[in-house]
């Protein structure tokens, strides 16, 4: 091979643009990232990982804007069904609410968005992955940790975090390079997903205040009380008000539509962030709140005492690991196996009564209802033991206490 040919091939290799996948939401930070990396000579692939929070119109706008910003390619990675099968299903099995309050919505979504982005980056042979997280929140950890594990050796670029960029700096840069969009600073920021909408900013920055009515995206449109019947088979939703659903996402959306019309599921949560500071977030999550309480109600009648107890223990860890970016921890499939096993008899319909801003549990109809035992009806009549059996049971059960206080009568309460 002649020297000129060798030099030409060397020049081509040196001039070949490096590929970067940008986790593209369409917001200010990721829009800036796409344009800046494109201007800096990267071959930019904008990828929007959808876990159910984007409308068709939003996805179309994202695609149009990605190309305007200089992306070589744009792709929507729809992982909504995967998100249900690998996360939401188990959060329902476990009745997972962080601090007994907050559905693990944003945190669990971010994990599956990051997994989808990492998978795509490997498919196209990307040299780098970029995201728009700042250095002050949890998302930087969820994205970085997932990329480090799933795409080892791929560079991670975070312009907003590394340069401590202000909103004004990013907007000015976009405007100077011919991209104009409405990135006005709003009083509240929202993250809309299939498992709830989180709300940050505004009054939440003052710990003495809650969110006003106008901060919420969904408002009361139904005034009359109504019943909601959710039917489960082995812990999974199969019907809503008698309507069968094969698609679990569609069932969740149906429940969301019903509950949101009553503005059900509003609350604020204060919790511990991964980075160590306390965080306060508002949310509206009709479907998660209704589904989890309906499922919990059904489990009370279909699971044994110790099934419920141990399931609660592992479910708490499952939710904590999801929140703290430990989804890839090898223990997670083990917890999922236990949660799945616990659902084998969780069959039947839970009945809820809905009203504006709230609901109450009514009852259940299940072929596996343990309250239907032939051994007796609580507080009414026993059939599986005699009065003498009961007295003997009580006497034996009291033995440890009678022994202790017999030795220490001075400690009697």
LOVEXKOL-264060 format. One record per atom (N, C-alpha, C, O): x, y, z. Coordinates in steps of 0.001 Angstrom, whole numbers, plus 500000, padded with zeros to 6 digits. Example, Ala and Ser with C-alpha at 12.3 -4.5 7.8 and 13.67 -1.06 7.14 Angstrom:
! residues 2
513190494310507800
512300495500507800
513200496700507800
514236496681508465
512850497750507080
513670498940507140
512900500030507870
513409501138508039
END
This chain:
! residues 413
500864498805500000
500000500000500000
500896501239500000
501805501366500820
500616502162499049
501455503346498942
501246504272500131
500241504182500836
502216505171500345
502152506071501495
500949507006501444
500353507316502475
500580507472500190
499444508387500058
498143507725500489
497300508347501135
497990506446500120
496774505701500502
496705505542502018
495646505695502626
497859505230502616
497903505077504077
497550506388504777
496813506406505763
498091507477504249
497822508779504869
496351509159504732
495749509723505646
495774508828503538
494370509157503320
493479508388504291
492546508953504863
493763507113504476
492973506293505412
493145506789506839
492199506781507627
494372507225507171
494612507751508512
493806509020508733
493207509201509794
493786509915507719
493030511158507828
491543510876507971
490857511533508754
491035509888507209
489615509537507280
489249509041508674
488196509381509212
490131508237509244
489874507697510588
489870508819511617
489040508828512527
490798509766511476
490890510858512436
489706511810512327
489249512372513321
489215511980511086
488130512920510864
486744512315511072
485743513031511069
486688511012511249
485390510365511454
484781510875512754
485427510868513802
483530511317512672
482868511861513846
482557510766514852
482192509649514484
482705511097516110
482327510160517160
480820510200517367
480188511248517235
480254509039517695
478815508937517920
478469509173519390
479126508639520284
477439509972519629
476933510171520986
475416510012520981
474727510585520137
474911509244521910
473466509110522092
473052510061523210
473575509996524323
472107510944522900
471594511879523909
470230511380524385
469313511190523586
470109511170525696
468812510816526280
467940512060526184
468056512969527007
467060512104525172
466387513329524773
464936513358525237
464113512555524795
464632514302526140
463262514450526623
462516515566525901
461289515645525954
463274516423525228
462673517584524577
462704518828525433
462300519900524982
463177518704526663
463276519849527564
464496520697527270
465254520418526341
464678521733528069
465755522687527822
467130522045527898
467942522223526990
467407521302528963
468749520749529159
469150519795528036
470273519856527536
468230518913527642
468592517948526596
468589518600525217
469309518153524324
467789519654525028
467826520386523757
469177521088523609
469791521054522542
469627521721524685
470949522360524673
472029521318524381
472938521563523588
471924520174525016
472940519127524864
473033518653523423
474134518489522897
471892518432522776
471906517989521376
472594519035520503
473473518698519710
472203520296520641
472782521338519787
474267521547520066
475062521659519133
474646521601521337
476049521886521678
476963520765521189
478025521033520628
476564519530521395
477410518418520952
477481518365519428
478525518042518862
476368518683518766
476375518724517305
477310519811516800
478080519601515863
477230520984517438
478113522098517063
479582521775517334
480477522267516648
479811520937518347
481191520574518700
481740519437517846
482864518982518061
480952518980516882
481463517979515942
481070516543516206
481565515639515533
480192516306517168
479729514948517438
478633514557516439
477909515413515931
478526513276516171
477407512720515407
476339512346516433
476466511353517150
475286513158516487
474329513055517587
473125512196517214
472485512400516182
472836511230518085
471651510387517959
470749510705519154
471060510348520291
469636511377518885
468706511744519957
467732510590520182
467068510141519248
467651510116521414
466798508965521728
465859509319522871
466302509667523966
464566509228522610
463557509493523636
463013508159524132
462323507452523398
463326507818525377
462846506563525966
461503506820526624
461421507538527620
460461506240526074
459101506500526546
458614505362527437
458498504219526994
458329505687528700
457773504703529635
456287504957529869
455730504530530880
455647505658528924
454212505879529021
453815507301529327
452625507595529439
454791508206529468
454473509576529850
454361510552528700
453924511685528899
454750510137527487
454709511035526339
453492510749525472
453163509592525212
452829511805525029
451728511650524079
452308511526522677
453481511826522456
451487511083521731
451930510964520341
452347512334519799
453309512442519038
451616513375520197
451937514733519748
453289515191520293
454074515809519574
453559514885521569
454846515267522161
456003514549521475
457058515140521241
455803513282521157
456863512518520497
457142513058519098
458292513099518662
456089513473518398
456263514049517066
457038515361517148
457929515619516338
456688516193518141
457395517458518336
458852517206518696
459742517907518215
459101516206519543
460477515863519914
461303515506518685
462444515944518540
460714514709517808
461435514303516594
461764515514515729
462896515659515267
460785516379515512
461005517574514690
462089518454515290
462962518945514575
462034518653516596
463010519529517253
464408518929517265
465398519648517134
464488517613517421
465805516967517445
466574517252516160
467771517538516195
465885517173515033
466555517445513752
466885518924513608
467929519273513058
466008519798514096
466298521236514055
467526521568514895
468274522492514576
467725520817515958
468846521058516872
470159520496516347
471221520763516910
470090519714515264
471313519208514655
471556517719514791
472637517242514445
470590516977515281
470776515531515419
470875514872514051
470188515272513111
471716513879513945
471809513079512718
470622512129512625
470130511840511534
470163511642513789
469047510696513810
468247510879515100
468764511341516117
466986510508515026
466112510535516203
465378509204516271
464996508639515247
465185508708517499
464433507469517674
463632507537518970
464110508045519984
462401507015518919
461618506831520135
461759505377520571
461487504464519791
462172505167521777
462317503827522342
461148503580523281
461162504035524424
460142502865522810
458948502638523618
459158501421524512
459164500283524043
459327501677525794
459577500591526747
458463500510527789
458674500022528900
457266500997527416
456154501032528368
455771499633528836
455601499412530035
455634498693527916
455255497329528290
456359496662529109
456081495950530074
457602496895528721
458735496350529480
458752496921530896
459029496212531864
458453498208530996
458393498876532300
457344498207533181
457577497994534371
456185497874532603
455157497184533392
455637495795533804
455579495437534981
456109495019532838
456458493628533109
457615493487534090
457672492522534852
458538494447534071
459746494320534881
459778495206536120
460738495168536890
458714496016536315
458736496901537474
457349497143538051
457085496786539199
456455497751537261
455142498111537791
454411496905538362
453779497000539414
454493495787537682
453811494579538146
454234494221539566
453403493868540403
455522494315539823
456028493945541151
455717495008542197
455561494696543377
455626496269541761
455237497316542710
453787497145543148
453428497484544275
452952496613542245
451571496310542622
451548495084543534
450876495092544565
452274494038543164
452350492846544020
452769493232545437
452257492691546417
453716494184545532
454269494557546833
453555495714547507
453924496091548620
452532496297546861
451848497484547404
452865498569547763
452796499164548839
453796498818546864
454944499664547170
454572501146547146
454142501678546123
454746501791548286
454607503240548425
455775503724549287
455933503282550425
456570504608548759
457705505113549542
457188505965550697
456355506850550503
457684505692551890
457207506353553112
455697506175553288
455021507045553836
455180505039552817
453737504762552871
452926505872552220
451785506120552610
453506506539551232
452865507718550652
453038507787549139
452054507872548403
454271507750548677
454597508123547299
454787506913546393
455641506073546674
454017506800545313
454278505725544343
455667505947543743
456032507079543423
456422504897543594
457784505046543060
457661505280541556
457841504355540763
457357506498541173
457057506781539771
458289507240538994
458821506484538181
458747508465539233
459870509010538475
461103508132538608
461777507852537616
461403507691539835
462619506912540052
462632505624539246
463647505273538644
461494504911539233
461455503655538496
461449503906536991
462041503136536234
460786504977536551
460789505315535126
462207505580534635
462606505094533577
462963506351535407
464311506730534982
465196505490534770
466005505452533842
465039504493535623
465841503285535484
465603502645534120
466552502263533435
464342502528533732
464038501846532471
464333502724531258
464619502209530177
464267504027531427
464708504916530364
466221504770530160
466704504712529029
466951504711531269
468409504567531182
468796503231530559
469719503169529747
468103502171530930
468390500849530361
468168500869528849
468979500339528089
467066501484528417
466756501558526986
467818502356526232
468227501970525137
468266503474526819
469288504310526182
470612503553526075
471272503593525036
470996502866527149
472249502108527139
472205501006526082
473182500779525369
471080500337525991
470910499258525011
471044499810523587
471697499206522737
470418500958523342
470476501578522021
471901502028521695
472367501856520569
472587502600522675
473962503057522462
474866501896522054
475733502053521194
474667500745522665
475469499571522315
475123499074520905
475995498636520155
473832499152520564
473397498684519241
474053499478518112
474430498904517090
474189500781518287
474731501609517203
476235501843517353
476843502542516543
476826501261518384
478261501418518595
478659502824518992
479653503353518495
477891503434519883
478156504812520302
479436504902521127
479794503985521867
480104506025520974
481312506295521772
480958506941523107
481726506871524067
479782507572523155
479397508289524379
477884508315524514
477141508135523549
477450508550525766
476035508767526073
475959510071526854
476785510328527729
474955510899526529
474802512172527233
473402512277527815
472433511784527236
473312512925528964
472001513216529540
472027514604530152
473093515196530320
470839515127530489
470737516517530910
470608516747532391
470206517832532810
470939515754533202
470776515900534658
471725516947535236
472825517169534729
471267517576536301
472124518498537044
472847517711538138
472670516500538270
473657518416538914
474386517760539996
473650517787541314
474208517399542340
472382518247541310
471671518450542566
470566517434542825
469867517533543833
470393516453541926
469261515547542083
469630514079541992
470801513714541888
468598513248542035
468782511796541988
469017511250540587
469690510233540420
468459511927539567
468493511355538221
469906511144537696
470151510185536964
470844512023538055
472224511852537613
472774510491538039
473544509868537309
472375510043539215
472858508761539734
472197507615538987
472856506638538631
470891507735538748
470161506669538054
470695506460536647
470873505325536207
470952507565535936
471483507450534584
472930506950534603
473259505973533931
473783507614535364
475206507252535357
475440505805535777
476202505087535130
474788505373536858
475013504015537352
474584502971536330
475273501973536117
473440503214535702
472949502276534701
473889502219533504
474176501136532993
474368503369533054
475273503403531910
476612502734532245
477171502008531424
477114502982533441
478397502379533838
478328500854533837
479292500182533471
477185500314534248
477025498866534320
476690498271532955
477261497252532566
475774498897532232
475260498310530999
476052498702529752
475979498016528733
476800499788529825
477599500217528673
479003500586529139
479430501730528985
479716499623529705
481053499917530238
481986500412529129
481979499905528007
482775501404529477
483727501932528514
483173503043527653
483932503718526958
481862503252527681
481249504332526916
481303505612527754
480910505620528920
481791506684527147
481923507958527863
480544508514528242
479589508400527474
480454509116529430
479216509752529876
479431511261529879
480340511767530537
478578511981529131
478696513427528999
477498514101529674
476350513756529397
477771515056530552
476691515788531238
477043517269531255
477607517770532228
476711517959530185
477104519364530046
476484520243531118
477169521084531701
475195520061531386
474512520905532377
475162520761533748
475378521746534453
475469519521534115
476096519270535419
477534519777535451
477925520487536377
478313519414534450
479750519701534486
480057521191534380
481018521679534976
479231521913533615
479473523339533429
478645524208534374
478746525435534357
477815523546535207
476917524280536121
476165525372535366
476123526525535793
475580524990534251
474925525953533369
473623526475533966
472863525731534586
473383527753533770
472113528339534185
471101528173533056
471463527914531908
469855528325533400
468791528254532393
468992529323531318
468806529063530129
469373530520531748
469570531626530809
470702531322529829
470588531610528638
471791530744530327
472918530425529451
472503529447528360
472902529589527204
471704528459528731
471276527461527750
470324528069526722
470458527827525522
469361528861527200
468400529499526293
469127530442525335
468843530448524137
470061531235525856
470811532173525012
471594531435523936
471646531877522789
472197530323524300
472980529554523325
472075529044522205
472424529146521029
470920528499522564
469991527983521562
469522529098520634
469470528917519418
469181530252521209
468713531378520401
469801531878519450
469529532185518289
471018531957519945
472138532437519131
472412531515517944
472944531950516923
472050530251518083
472301529294517005
471035528938516239
470953527895515590
470048529829516328
468896529717515450
467770528816515894
466867528526515109
467800528358517154
466697527509517619
465879528280518638
466378528642519703
464623528527518307
463750529280519199
462610528384519660
461896527809518838
462440528265520964
461343527465521526
460947528078522859
461691528861523450
459775527710523310
459268528273524563
459828527491525753
459278526465526153
460927527994526306
461531527371527480
461406528309528682
462290528367529537
460299529036528728
460096529978529832
460115529247531169
459588528142531294
460722529873532154
460775529304533493
459377529316534088
458774530377534251
458854528116534416
457529528006534988
457613527900536510
458643527523537069
456514528238537155
456490528168538613
456645526729539095
457290526473540112
456045525785538352
456120524380538720
456757523575537586
456620523917536411
457444522517537953
457939521578536943
457211520256537133
456922519846538257
456921519597536017
456113518382536043
456850517235535370
457581517430534399
456647516044535898
457089514837535222
455871513914535134
455451513324536130
455317513802533932
454100513029533726
454456511612533304
455211511419532351
453918510621534007
454189509230533666
452977508348533876
451963508787534419
453085507113533448
451991506161533584
451693505867535051
450577505469535384
452671506057535929
452515505737537347
452469506993538197
452890506977539353
451956508093537628
451769509309538402
452524510498537847
453469510351537071
452094511673538256
452727512929537852
453361513579539075
452685513821540074
454654513859538996
455335514551540095
455315516045539817
455330516481538665
455281516821540895
455223518281540800
456282518867541733
456315518546542921
457140519720541195
458185520348542004
458109521859541865
457563522384540895
458673522555542864
458740524006542811
457579524684543512
456805524047544227
457470525977543296
456373526748543872
456340526685545382
457370526808546045
455153526494545920
454943526484547371
455688525352548076
455918525417549284
456063524320547329
456747523180547958
458112523566548523
458659522859549369
458655524678548061
459935525143548592
459793525704550001
460785525907550701
458547525953550412
458247526407551771
457607525230552519
456488524837552188
458293524658553522
457771523463554191
456472523667554952
455861522700555406
456041524929555098
454784525182555802
453585525201554851
452444525323555295
453839525081553556
452759525198552581
452571523924551764
453496523134551578
451340523752551282
451046522698550331
450746523316548980
450806524535548824
450428522492548015
450158522984546671
448725523495546537
447800522871547057
448530524601545859
447170525095545617
446511524314544480
447168523548543775
445223524515544315
444464523800543293
445063523980541902
445132523025541128
445491525182541583
445976525441540225
447291524742539898
447684524675538733
447972524222540912
449232523524540651
449008522150540036
449903521610539385
447831521582540232
447558520233539737
447068520266538298
446433521228537865
447368519211537572
446994519132536158
445585518568535968
444941518829534951
445109517797536947
443797517152536823
442879517642537934
443287517766539089
441624517919537562
440689518528538499
439368517768538510
439090516959537626
438565518045539527
437304517321539711
436331517618538571
435995518769538295
435895516546537924
434837516671536912
433667515744537240
432608515833536617
433858514849538225
432785513948538666
432419514293540102
433285514336540977
431149514537540341
430701514937541673
429984513824542421
430074513752543647
429281512965541714
428490511908542346
429373510730542762
430287510341542036
429088510166543944
429813508971544381
429583507832543399
428510507706542809
430613507004543237
430463505837542373
431337504710542890
432263504934543670
431038503504542452
431839502343542836
432854502026541743
432566502123540550
434041501647542184
435080501164541275
435397499730541669
435740499450542817
435278498825540703
435569497417540947
436794497013540125
436783497085538896
437830496597540809
439057496166540129
439236494675540394
439313494238541542
439302493908539316
439426492450539420
440864492027539151
441490492455538181
441368491170540041
442740490671539936
442747489159539743
441891488453540276
443706488673538988
443991487240538904
445483487065539146
446312487598538408
445810486315540184
447191486133540616
447895487491540766
449051487668540382
447152488429541337
447724489737541660
447741490746540542
448049491913540784
447420490341539311
447436491270538186
446018491707537824
445068490932537939
445890492954537388
444583493480536990
444117492785535720
444861492697534743
442877492291535737
442309491679534533
441016492355534103
440589492196532960
440378493116535011
439132493784534653
438922495033535501
439356495107536650
438242496017534902
437874497254535589
436382497469535365
435922497622534234
435638497476536466
434174497604536393
433568496594535417
432641496904534668
434117495381535447
433587494303534631
434141494242533220
433916493255532520
434857495266532782
435448495272531441
436802494574531472
437686494972532231
436973493543530659
438209492758530653
439318493497529903
439070494178528908
440534493346530401
441701493962529774
442823492938529655
443258492361530652
443287492716528428
444495491911528228
445729492796528398
446761492361528910
445596494043527958
446678495015528034
446645495677529412
445735496450529710
447633495373530246
447656495904531618
447846497419531644
447317498096532526
448597497951530683
448782499403530613
447446500084530351
447148501122530942
446636499499529460
445314500059529163
444421500028530406
443639500950530639
444543498965531196
443759498867532438
444167499959533418
443314500576534055
445473500198533539
445960501262534427
445448502618533950
445015503439534758
445497502851532652
445025504121532093
443528504304532329
443073505419532586
442753503208532243
441319503284532503
441054503707533945
440208504563534205
441780503102534876
441618503443536293
442064504881536548
441450505595537341
443126505299535879
443597506680536004
442520507658535551
442263508655536226
441901507385534432
440856508285533920
439692508403534907
439167509491535143
439303507263535476
438189507271536438
438579508035537707
437849508918538158
439719507691538268
440149508321539523
440491509788539371
440216510589540264
441096510149538233
441488511546538020
440281512460537921
440377513647538233
439145511927537490
437941512752537388
437431513174538770
436613514086538887
437931512492539824
437606512871541200
438791513568541877
438735513874543068
439869513820541111
441102514415541667
441638513578542826
442112514122543823
441561512267542691
442073511340543702
443584511180543523
444099511263542407
444281510953544626
445708510628544567
446645511793544737
447830511676544424
446150512922545227
447017514080545461
447703513977546823
447092513559547805
448958514357546869
449658514367548154
451024515000547974
451427515310546853
451738515192549076
453129515653549070
453960514654549866
453500514103550866
455167514433549418
456043513504550117
457379514169550421
457960514845549572
457849513969551631
459200514384552010
460009513107552219
459643512246553019
461104513005551493
461894511776551593
463376512032551520
463827513155551292
464132510955551719
465592511020551670
466061510746550249
465732509712549669
466821511663549698
467357511477548358
468596510591548409
469154510353549480
469021510108547256
470216509263547190
471448510078547578
472389509551548172
471435511370547236
472610512195547504
472678512676548949
473629513354549337
471660512321549753
471765512558551191
470948513696551760
470814513806552979
470393514555550901
469579515648551416
468104515240551382
467736514276550711
467273515971552101
465839515735552065
465257516394550813
465733517433550357
464226515765550280
463564516333549116
462057516329549314
461510515420549939
461386517346548782
459927517441548906
459320517501547513
459741518297546674
458345516666547281
457718516609545961
456211516448546117
455745515715546989
455459517130545276
454023516926545212
453724515933544108
454554515713543227
452557515338544148
452214514406543078
450708514220543002
449981514482543960
450259513766541848
448891513304541674
448988511958540963
449570511849539884
448413510948541581
448592509578541105
447348508761541421
447357507920542320
446291509014540684
445018508333540952
445144506826540774
444767506060541661
445669506402539636
445735504961539356
446568504205540392
446081503221540949
447812504628540674
448600503903541666
447922503805543027
447905502736543639
447365504908543501
446730504897544818
445536503947544852
445381503180545802
444693503994543823
443509503130543788
443889501667543609
443335500795544278
444824501398542719
445219500014542444
445877499387543667
445550498261544042
446800500111544289
447523499559545431
446577499299546608
446671498257547257
445668500237546885
444756500022548010
443741498915547711
443352498174548613
443311498801546452
442410497711546077
443120496370546215
442551495401546719
444359496329545765
445152495101545840
445437494722547289
445334493554547664
445796495714548100
446057495464549518
444803494921550218
444884494006551038
443645495501549879
442383495057550459
442113493590550131
441695492821550996
442354493213548887
442126491826548474
443098490881549180
442721489774549567
444339491315549345
445338490472550003
445000490213551469
445308489143551995
444373491177552126
444024490982553537
443156489751553737
443221489107554784
442348489424552745
441434488287552866
441953487013552206
441401485936552430
443007487120551393
443452485947550641
444842485441551020
445220484338550624
445608486224551778
446943485793552207
446948485456553696
446147485983554469
447854484578554079
448017484279555499
448719485439556196
449283486316555542
448680485439557508
449319486498558293
450797486624557940
451301487730557745
451489485494557858
452926485555557638
453270485815556182
454337486361555901
452416485449555262
452631485861553877
452604487380553778
453467487984553140
451626487982554400
451522489440554370
452721490093555040
453271491071554534
453119489548556180
454225490146556930
455518490125556120
456157491163555949
455907488952555619
457183488846554920
457154489526553560
458171490042553097
456007489527552930
455891490236551657
456102491731551867
456749492388551051
455560492272552960
455754493692553273
457231494014553476
457701495075553066
457961493098554111
459380493357554376
460177493449553076
460923494405552865
460015492448552208
460814492460550975
460327493534550010
461121494095549255
459017493826550029
458486494862549140
459043496230549509
459297497053548630
459235496479550792
459822497737551227
461233497891550674
461616498969550218
462002496809550717
463358496834550163
463326496997548651
464158497698548075
462358496342548011
462242496446546558
462022497902546137
462677498398545221
461101498572546811
460840499975546507
462039500859546800
462331501783546042
462737500582547898
463897501385548259
465017501213547236
465664502186546846
465245499964546800
466280499713545802
465933500387544479
466811500942543817
464662500343544090
464238501029542859
464527502520542965
465106503115542055
464124503116544074
464302504548544257
465769504936544247
466133505983543712
466618504094544839
468024504453545025
468924503883543941
470120503689544159
468347503614542763
469117503217541585
469838501884541747
470948501709541244
469206500943542449
469798499623542644
468980498536541944
468977497383542374
468288498909540867
467465497924540159
468302496752539641
467817495622539592
469543497011539259
470400495962538706
471072495106539785
471805494172539461
470830495413541058
471347494586542155
470814493152541986
469611492971541797
471677492140542050
471258490752541799
470154490229542709
469509489236542376
469923490874543848
468872490388544748
467471490711544215
466492490096544637
467372491667543294
466051492092542833
465238490954542201
464057490823542525
465807490128541321
465022489008540791
464595488028541880
463554487384541753
465381487907542944
465014487022544051
463780487569544782
462871486823545144
463775488884544989
462613489518545619
461391489378544716
460293489089545191
461583489583543424
460479489456542473
459889488051542480
458677487877542356
460757487049542627
460286485656542667
459399485430543892
458376484752543798
459786485993545039
458992485840546249
457653486568546097
456606486039546470
457697487789545544
456469488548545353
455515487821544403
454309487770544643
456060487265543336
455236486525542375
454586485319543027
453396485070542837
455361484573543789
454836483380544466
453705483742545421
452736482997545565
453840484892546069
452832485295547060
451476485602546435
450471485681547142
451440485775545123
450208486203544451
449353485052543925
448323485296543296
449752483810544169
449065482670543543
447590482561543926
446798481992543176
447218483097545076
445811483042545498
445166484418545619
444095484561546208
445829485430545056
445273486777545122
444352486965543913
444717487587542915
443156486410544040
442173486412542965
440859486990543472
440436486699544591
440220487803542650
438923488346543032
438799489821542715
439671490422542087
437699490383543163
437378491785542871
437367492612544154
436710492258545133
438101493710544128
438086494670545239
437134495797544876
437115496265543738
436348496226545848
435317497241545609
435671498506546390
435868498459547604
435749499637545683
436063500923546280
434919501891546013
434217501761545010
434729502854546898
433737503911546685
434491505221546480
435273505640547333
434246505862545335
434954507081544974
434084508311545207
432865508286545042
434767509395545599
434107510685545772
435154511763545488
436343511446545441
434759513019545296
435753514050545024
436858514088546073
436585514181547270
438101514017545619
439329514119546404
439604512899547301
440563512921548073
438800511854547218
439081510722548083
438297509472547732
437484509471546808
438553508409548481
437855507146548278
437925506327549558
438715506621550454
437090505296549633
437162504370550754
437051502949550224
436441502704549184
437649502021550953
437536500618550581
436203500080551103
435777500425552206
435552499238550310
434241498719550675
434314497237551026
433917496840552122
434808496429550121
434866494993550381
435450494246549198
435911494848548228
435423492914549295
435994492097548224
435073490918547936
434282490496548779
435203490408546729
434496489195546316
435534488273545711
436030488521544612
435867487197546434
436962486336545995
436676484866546288
436155484541547355
437009483979545357
436877482548545617
437902482047546630
437770480947547168
438927482866546885
439994482482547822
439908483260549130
440901483374549849
438740483790549443
438523484589550649
438610483701551892
437755482844552115
439655483917552697
439879483090553886
438904483391555013
438831482636555983
438145484496554900
437150484770555942
435930483857555817
435065483841556692
435870483101554726
434735482188554506
434978480807555124
434289479844554787
435940480715556009
436289479432556626
435097478807557360
434310479503558002
434984477500557251
433918476767557936
434216476577559424
433382476065560172
435410476994559845
435806476804561242
435170477828562176
435161477642563393
434632478921561600
433980479898562469
433860481246561816
434536481536560829
432976482089562382
432850483476561947
433303484350563110
432816484208564231
434237485253562833
434830486059563892
433760486812564677
432919487501564100
433805486669566001
432898487375566892
431495486802566940
430638487322567655
431246485725566181
429900485164566118
429868483759566736
429399483579567860
430368482772565992
430280481385566464
431487480594565976
431913480725564829
432039479753566888
433127478882566515
432573477507566138
431593477038566717
433221476872565158
432812475536564724
433971474545564778
433762473332564752
435200475073564853
436365474194564795
436979473894566143
437997473205566203
436395474387567239
436919474125568576
435799474318569598
434774474938569313
436014473784570767
435025473883571843
435420475000572803
436507475569572702
434509475309573747
434803476310574762
435994475885575602
436828476713575968
436077474569575916
437203474069576713
438508474192575940
439551474508576514
438444473936574608
439645474116573775
440124475566573844
441321475823573967
439193476502573767
439541477922573791
440202478301575110
441207479011575131
439619477812576224
440185478147577532
441578477557577697
442460478195578271
441780476337577196
443107475725577276
444125476467576427
445265476662576849
443720476879575238
444603477635574337
445040478942574999
446213479311574961
444070479636575607
444378480920576239
445320480727577422
446228481527577644
445093479656578178
445932479404579356
447359479095578951
448301479619579544
447528478248577947
448882477911577481
449557479142576895
450745479365577130
448809479953576127
449387481152575508
449863482151576549
450796482915576297
449229482152577721
449604483103578766
450784482629579602
451290483381580434
451232481388579395
452273480795580247
453541481636580334
453995481880581452
454145482095579246
455371482889579369
455189484135580224
456075484493581000
454047484795580086
453801485999580878
453590485651582349
454066486364583233
452880484564582610
452646484175584007
453955483770584676
454156484020585865
454853483137583900
456170482767584440
456956484018584796
457504484118585894
457013484987583859
457824486181584055
457318487005585240
458090487350586135
456025487315585243
455491488170586310
455359487425587633
455228488052588685
455393486081587592
455457485320588828
456800485509589523
456893485510590750
457869485675588680
459194485915589221
459447487390589532
460252487710590406
458754488297588814
459001489717588985
457671490457589215
457266491260588374
457008490203590307
455709490842590549
455807492361590679
454826493073590465
457006492854591033
457177494294591192
457146495036589857
457031496261589827
457251494276588731
457249494915587414
455868494909586750
455721495318585598
454882494450587475
453549494420586877
453112495827586477
453342496783587216
452498495951585337
452137497253584777
450766497685585242
450298498760584869
END
